[in-house]
């Protein structure tokens, strides 16, 4: 699997998880917290994908 594919997959997972976190405490999917955590989850996903792709090869 290429480095770019790994980063895209982890970006999608991170932004999805970040966007869904506010529903645990009762906020909606369209709240400002959800939008903010989607961005944070995306950045974390990019970082994790980069590190994983370095480790793999």
N, C-alpha and C positions, 0 to 999 in steps of 0.2 A: 504494500500500500504506500502511496506516495506521501511525502510530507504535507503537501497541500490538502490532500484528502483527510488526513488525520486532524489537521487544524480546523477544517470546515466541520467535521463531525463533532469535535469537542466544542466548537463555537455554538453549534446548534443545540447541543445538550446543555451547555452552561446557560445560554440565554433562555431556554425553555424552563429550566429549573428555577432560575432567578425570577422569571416572570410569574411562576406559579407559587412561589414562597408566600406572598402576601395573602393568599387564600387560606393559609393555615390559621391566620388570626382574624379572618373575616373581611378583609378588603376585597375589592373586585379586581378583575383582570385588567381593568382600564384605569386604575388609580395611579397617582403619581409615584407611589412607592413601587408599584409593579413595573412601571416604565423605567425607573431608576435601577431597580434590581435586575431588569433584563439587560441593561447596559453593563452593569457590574458583572453579571454572569457571563456575558459575552467576552469581556476582557479576561476574566478568569479562565474561560474556555480556551481562548487563544493562547494564553500563557501555558496552560496544562498541555494543550496540543503541541505547542512548540517543544516543551520539555520531553514529552513522550516521543515525538518524532526524532529528537536528538538521541534518545536512549535506544530506539529501534534501529536507527541507522543512517 
